[in-house]
Amino acid sequence: MRRLLTTEDPINLAGLATRIRSSSNFRINWQFYDFDGIDPRSPAGVREALNLIIAAPELHRFLRESFEELDDLKFEIEPLHEHCRVELTSDFENVLAAAATDHLGAYSRDMRPATAQECAEVAELFRGAGEYVAYQLLPGNVPGCPVCSKFNNHLFSTWFDGVAWDWCLLSAWPDRNLFWLGCLTDTD
């Protein structure tokens, strides 16, 4: 049986989140989940988990609640476009570390990848819950598809002020049946 339930954070991301939020006007929100019956070692399994999150309001509440401070906008969530891709990523630690050190995003004055040490610190933080596998949600790129031709066709909600946001990162700890969804954007 496929099951996905929100859970308390098994690792403390508060320090990383504070650094990200104070860096070039970034916004980050995340949720951890316990799961059963999903294969987190494959992009298809991670996409299945993401589809469950999108389908169940209690699973994407963390996005909706971060949106409620904006009274004049309506939060919407839609199914994933069939062509968007969930892919293994080697950039997971770099994105988070570069955001936390003000080297990522439209407002950074020093755009550059994170250093090896900065990436290692993020990896060590996430390894606090065990060995993990990192993924990123990316746009579809099927020629002739009218949805794929749209900017950010992979985004499934109006999170972040009703406009396009930048990164949808996912990680899984297969040995713990633990899953993480993180959404990140600079406020451009």
PyMOL commands that set and color helices and strands:
alter all, ss='L'
color gray80, all
select helices_A, chain A and resi 14-21+43-55+61-67+92-100+116-129+174-176
alter helices_A, ss='H'
color red, helices_A
select strands_A, chain A and resi 3-7+26-36+85-88+133-138+167-173+178-186
alter strands_A, ss='S'
color yellow, strands_A
deselect
rebuild
show_as cartoon
